[in-house]
Amino acid sequence: MACHGHSLRRRCRNRREVRYRMSVRVPKIISHLHYIINDNGSVCIDKLRMDRNAFHTLVLLTKDIGGLTDSKSMSSSEKLAMFLNILAQHEKNRSIKVDYIRSGWSVSQAFNECLSAILKLTPLLLVNSMLSADEAAAFKLRHGRKEEAARLYEQLVKSHGNIEALVGLIQTAAHADIEKAEAYEKQK
């Protein structure tokens, strides 16, 4: 008997929630998305931290390469707009739920789908680190930090065996330690 009373209370609690039909919510969702993306460029920059052209390019990339798909009730552009809004504004699930008129589960699901699609784009979006380490060593050499530059060039030679890194190592070692420079010169 106690078990039946518990389930009855749970049903009564759920009745107090106001539920809207999807047919009522869809026009509001579309108008909100249109307001953010298509209506004004400054709103798109404020909410998503990118302009409309960059947003549409990112939508195409996440669809083609990342595998982001439209679901039955949510487009991929809406999913990506929610994702970017959460990241750009540091907003919580509850505030996005109110803004986009979606359930918390839908917002969380869309965020996870977009995150996996963006992670699939990382080889396309990230830059090769070999160039940055070489440039960092050259920067340190230009600014008088020869020992640090020599260490970076030495790491580059050991990891990649690059001729340019070996030349940079010889030049930096010549400033700091001539015997080391002669030893590296023999390796060349």
Number of C-alpha atoms within 10 A of each C-alpha: 5 7 7 9 10 11 11 11 11 11 11 11 10 10 10 8 8 6 8 9 7 12 8 9 13 15 11 14 18 13 14 17 19 14 14 20 24 13 14 13 15 15 17 22 16 14 19 23 17 18 17 20 11 11 20 15 11 18 20 16 17 24 17 12 13 21 17 24 17 13 10 6 8 15 14 19 21 20 26 25 24 26 22 21 19 19 15 15 12 9 14 11 17 12 12 19 17 11 13 21 18 16 14 15 11 16 21 17 13 22 21 14 19 26 18 14 21 19 13 15 17 11 9 10 10 8 10 9 9 13 9 11 17 17 14 16 26 20 14 16 19 11 10 10 14 22 17 15 27 26 15 22 28 21 16 22 18 12 10 10 12 13 12 13 23 22 17 22 26 24 20 26 24 18 13 14 12 14 11 14 19 13 12 18 15 7 8 9
